[in-house]
Amino acid sequence: MKGIAAAAAALLLLSSCATYTIADGYSHIDVPETTGRPETRYAIILQENAEKSVEAIENAKKEAEHRAAMRRDAAVNEYPKELSSLTYPHIYTPLKTNATATDGINVIQVLFLPLGTEPMSADDAERILSANSDLSPDFVVLTGSLENQVLGARSAGWDAVTLRGGTVLHRPLLKEADENTATFFITTTKDFDLTPLYFPTSMPAEDEEAEAWALSLTADRTERDAVKAAVEAMDDSEKLIALSSAAPSGDDWIEFTPFRYRSDLSFPVSDYFNSEGWLDAYRSTHFSAETDGGITRRNGEMYERLDFIWTDGMIPVSAISYPVRGLTDRTGTFAVLAELLIP
C-alpha cells in the first residue's frame, strides 16, 4: 500500500510540472510600468552627473573669475590700526587662498573658537593655535570682541573675512560676502553660506542662580529675532550658522541630566532652529543630554553648551567640544569641532 501511495504522489508531481510552463509563470508576474523611483543604472548616474544644473554652471564661471582676480590683486588688505574704522565685510588675504575640492559628496571640517571679550594677548593667541596645530580644518570661526578676532586672524595667518558677527578663517575659496554672511566654494560647482553670530552671556557662577537665569531667557525674543533675520537673509541651499549664544538649548535642559540645576525648559533660539528643520551638529551626533552634555562654557558651578554649529542642507557627521590651552584655562570656554557632509 505504501508503494502504491508513493507512486501516485510521484505521478501527481510530474503531471503538475508538465503542465506548468514558463509562459504560465510569466503570466502570473505583475510588473508595474513605473516604480516612481529614479533609474539607478551606472550609465544613467554618470549621465545625470554630467548634466550640471544652471546654478552649478554659474558657480563654475564665478569660481574661475575669482581665481583670476586672486592672481591679479596682490594686496593683503591689512586690518586698520584703528579697528573702529573697519567696515564689513573686511577681506584679509595674506595667503591668496584658491583651494577647491573635486565634485562629489564632500566633507568639510569646521573649528569654532569663541574667544570672548576678555582681552587676549599675542601669547594667548599663540597657545590657542598651538593647541589646535594637529588639526587641519577647512574653516575656523572666531567670535568675541573684534580685537580678539583680529588678533586671532593675524596670528593664524590664514585668509579671513570679518563680518559683523565674527571672523571666518578659510582654506576654500571665498565666493562673495556681505556684512553678515560669507559664501565659499567647496568645489567649482558647489558652495555654501556661513554666518557667525555672537551674543554676550550673563551665565551666573552659582547653580542656585541657574533657574532665575534660565527662566529670564525663555521669555527673551531679542536673540531669536536676530537669528531669524540672519536665516532669512541666507539664500543658498546649504547653510551654516556658528552661534555663540546667550541661551542654552532646550534639547539640553531636560529633567534627567548630570546637572542638578537643570529642569525641563525650552528656549526661543533652539526652538526656532528646530522648527525650521535646522540641525544642531553636536546634538545630532551624540546621545541626549541625559548622558552627554557637550559643555562649551564653564563658570564656577555652572556648565553649559552655549556655542553651536547649526546647519541646513548639510549632514553632521561628527562633533566634539574640548578644552583648549590658552582659552579654556583663561576664560572657561571650550572649542567645538564639527565634520559636515555636503551632498
C-alpha positions in Angstrom: 0.0 0.0 0.0 2.8 2.4 0.9 4.4 1.8 -2.5 1.2 2.5 -4.4 0.7 5.8 -2.4 4.2 6.9 -3.2 3.8 6.1 -6.9 0.6 8.1 -7.0 2.2 11.1 -5.4 5.0 11.0 -7.9 2.6 10.9 -10.8 0.8 13.9 -9.4 4.0 15.9 -9.0 5.2 15.0 -12.5 1.9 15.9 -14.1 1.9 19.3 -12.3 5.4 20.1 -13.5 4.5 19.0 -17.1 1.5 21.4 -17.3 3.0 24.5 -15.6 5.2 26.2 -18.3 7.5 29.2 -18.2 4.8 31.1 -20.0 2.4 30.3 -17.2 4.9 31.6 -14.7 5.5 34.9 -16.5 1.7 35.4 -16.8 1.4 35.5 -13.1 4.1 38.1 -12.5 2.7 41.6 -12.4 5.4 44.1 -13.3 4.4 47.8 -12.7 5.1 50.2 -15.6 6.9 52.6 -13.2 8.2 52.4 -9.7 8.3 56.1 -9.0 12.0 55.8 -8.2 14.9 57.2 -10.1 16.9 55.0 -12.5 19.9 53.6 -10.7 21.9 52.1 -13.6 25.5 53.3 -13.5 25.3 54.8 -17.0 22.3 56.8 -16.1 24.0 58.1 -12.9 27.0 59.2 -14.9 24.8 61.0 -17.4 23.0 62.8 -14.6 26.2 63.8 -13.0 27.4 65.2 -16.4 24.4 67.3 -16.8 25.1 70.1 -14.4 22.5 72.5 -13.1 22.3 76.1 -14.1 23.5 77.0 -10.6 26.5 74.7 -10.9 27.5 76.2 -14.3 27.2 79.7 -12.9 29.2 78.8 -9.9 31.9 77.3 -12.1 32.1 80.6 -14.1 32.3 82.7 -10.9 35.0 80.4 -9.4 37.2 80.9 -12.5 36.6 84.7 -12.2 37.6 84.7 -8.5 40.8 82.7 -9.3 41.8 85.2 -11.9 41.1 88.1 -9.5 43.2 86.5 -6.8 46.1 86.3 -9.2 45.7 89.9 -10.3 45.3 91.5 -6.8 48.4 91.1 -4.6 47.2 93.3 -1.8 46.9 91.6 1.7 44.2 94.2 2.7 45.5 94.5 6.3 43.2 95.3 9.2 43.2 99.0 10.0 45.2 100.1 13.1 42.0 101.7 14.5 39.5 98.9 14.4 36.7 101.4 14.9 37.2 102.4 11.3 36.8 98.8 10.0 34.0 98.2 7.6 32.2 94.9 6.9 32.9 92.7 5.3 36.7 93.0 5.7 38.5 90.5 3.4 42.0 89.7 4.7 44.2 87.9 2.2 47.7 87.1 3.3 47.7 83.7 1.5 45.5 84.2 -1.6 43.7 81.0 -0.9 42.2 79.4 -4.0 41.6 75.8 -3.0 38.5 73.9 -4.1 37.8 70.2 -3.9 36.7 67.7 -6.5 32.9 67.4 -7.2 31.3 64.6 -5.3 30.0 64.0 -1.8 32.2 66.4 0.1 33.0 66.6 3.9 34.2 69.8 5.5 35.7 70.4 8.9 34.7 73.5 10.9 36.6 74.6 14.1 34.6 77.0 16.3 36.7 79.1 18.7 34.6 81.5 20.9 37.3 84.0 22.0 35.0 86.1 24.3 35.5 89.7 25.3 38.3 89.4 27.8 41.4 90.9 26.2 43.6 88.3 24.6 47.4 88.7 24.3 49.6 87.5 21.4 50.9 84.8 23.7 47.3 83.6 24.4 46.6 83.5 20.6 49.8 81.5 20.0 48.9 79.0 22.7 45.4 78.5 21.3 46.8 78.0 17.8 49.5 75.6 19.1 46.8 73.6 21.0 45.0 73.0 17.7 48.0 72.6 15.4 47.4 68.8 14.9 44.0 69.7 13.2 43.5 70.6 9.6 40.1 72.3 9.5 38.7 73.9 6.3 37.2 76.7 8.3 37.9 78.3 11.7 35.2 80.6 13.1 36.2 83.2 15.7 33.6 85.1 17.8 34.0 87.5 20.6 35.4 91.0 20.7 36.6 92.5 17.4 40.1 93.0 18.9 40.3 89.3 19.8 39.0 88.2 16.3 41.6 90.4 14.5 44.4 89.2 16.8 43.4 85.6 16.1 43.2 86.2 12.3 46.6 87.9 12.2 48.3 85.2 14.4 46.9 82.4 12.3 48.0 84.0 9.0 45.1 82.4 7.1 42.9 84.2 4.6 39.9 85.5 6.5 36.7 87.5 6.2 35.5 89.5 9.2 31.7 90.0 9.4 29.5 91.7 12.0 29.1 88.5 14.0 32.6 87.1 13.8 35.6 86.2 11.6 35.9 83.2 9.4 39.4 81.9 8.6 39.2 79.8 5.4 41.1 77.4 3.1 38.4 77.1 0.4 38.0 80.0 -2.0 35.7 82.9 -0.9 32.9 83.4 -3.4 31.3 86.6 -2.0 30.4 88.3 1.2 28.2 90.9 2.7 28.4 92.4 6.2 26.7 89.3 7.8 27.3 86.3 5.6 30.2 84.8 3.5 29.7 82.3 0.7 32.5 79.8 0.0 33.3 77.4 -2.9 33.6 73.8 -1.7 34.0 72.6 -5.3 34.0 74.6 -8.6 30.2 74.0 -8.7 29.2 73.7 -5.1 29.1 76.4 -2.4 27.5 77.2 1.0 26.6 80.2 3.2 28.3 80.7 6.6 27.1 83.3 9.1 28.8 83.8 12.5 26.7 85.3 15.3 27.8 86.4 18.8 25.7 87.3 21.8 27.3 88.1 25.2 26.2 85.8 28.0 25.2 86.6 31.6 25.6 83.0 32.8 26.0 83.0 36.6 28.6 81.2 38.6 26.3 79.8 41.3 24.0 76.9 40.5 21.3 78.3 42.8 21.0 81.3 40.4 20.5 79.0 37.4 16.8 78.7 37.5 16.2 82.5 37.5 18.8 83.0 34.8 17.2 80.3 32.6 13.6 81.5 33.1 14.6 85.0 32.1 15.9 83.6 28.8 12.8 81.7 28.0 10.9 84.9 27.6 13.6 86.9 25.7 12.9 87.1 22.0 15.8 89.5 21.1 18.3 86.9 20.1 15.7 84.7 18.4 14.6 87.7 16.2 18.2 88.4 15.2 18.8 84.7 14.4 15.6 84.6 12.3 16.7 87.7 10.4 20.0 86.1 9.7 18.4 82.8 8.5 16.0 84.7 6.2 18.9 86.6 4.6 20.7 83.4 3.6 19.7 82.2 0.2 21.9 79.2 -0.5 20.5 75.7 -0.2 23.4 74.7 2.1 23.8 77.0 5.2 25.7 77.1 8.4 25.4 79.4 11.4 28.2 79.4 14.1 26.4 80.8 17.1 27.8 82.0 20.4 24.5 82.2 22.2 23.3 83.9 25.4 21.0 80.9 26.0 21.3 77.2 26.1 19.4 74.7 24.0 16.0 73.3 25.1 17.4 69.9 24.0 20.0 70.1 26.8 17.6 71.4 29.5 15.7 68.3 30.3 14.7 66.7 33.6 17.3 64.0 33.9 20.9 65.2 33.4 24.1 65.2 35.4 23.4 68.8 36.2 21.1 69.1 39.2 20.2 72.7 38.5 18.5 71.9 35.1 14.8 71.4 34.6 12.5 70.8 31.6 12.7 74.2 29.7 12.6 75.4 26.2 14.4 78.4 24.8 13.4 80.6 21.8 16.5 80.2 19.7 16.8 76.4 19.7 13.0 76.2 19.3 13.2 78.4 16.2 16.0 76.4 14.6 14.3 73.1 15.3 11.0 74.4 13.9 12.8 75.4 10.7 14.4 72.0 10.3 18.0 73.0 11.1 20.3 70.5 12.7 22.5 71.1 15.8 25.7 69.4 14.8 26.6 68.3 18.3 23.2 67.1 19.4 22.6 65.4 16.1 25.7 63.2 16.5 25.5 62.4 20.2 23.2 60.8 22.7 20.8 63.0 24.6 21.8 65.4 27.3 20.9 62.8 29.9 24.4 61.3 29.3 26.2 63.8 27.0 26.3 67.5 27.9 28.8 68.8 25.3 29.9 71.7 27.5 31.3 74.8 25.8 31.2 77.2 28.8 32.3 76.8 32.4 31.8 79.4 35.1 32.0 78.3 38.8 29.3 75.7 39.4 27.7 76.3 36.0 28.4 74.1 33.0 26.6 74.9 29.8 26.6 74.5 26.0 26.3 78.0 24.6 28.3 77.6 21.3 26.5 75.9 18.4 27.1 74.9 14.8 23.6 74.9 13.3 23.3 73.6 9.7 20.6 73.3 7.0 21.1 71.3 3.8 24.3 69.7 5.3 24.6 66.5 7.2 26.5 66.5 10.5 28.9 63.5 10.6 30.6 64.2 13.9 31.1 66.9 16.5 33.1 67.3 19.7 33.7 70.0 22.3 37.1 70.1 24.1 39.2 72.3 26.2 41.9 74.4 24.6 45.1 75.7 26.3 45.1 79.5 26.3 41.3 79.6 26.1 39.6 77.2 28.5 42.2 77.8 31.3 41.8 81.5 30.9 38.1 82.1 30.1 36.3 78.7 30.8 35.4 78.5 27.1 35.7 75.3 25.0 36.2 74.7 21.3 33.8 73.0 19.0 34.9 70.9 16.1 32.4 69.5 13.6 32.6 67.5 10.4 29.8 68.1 7.9 28.8 66.3 4.7 27.7 68.4 1.8 25.7 66.2 -0.7 
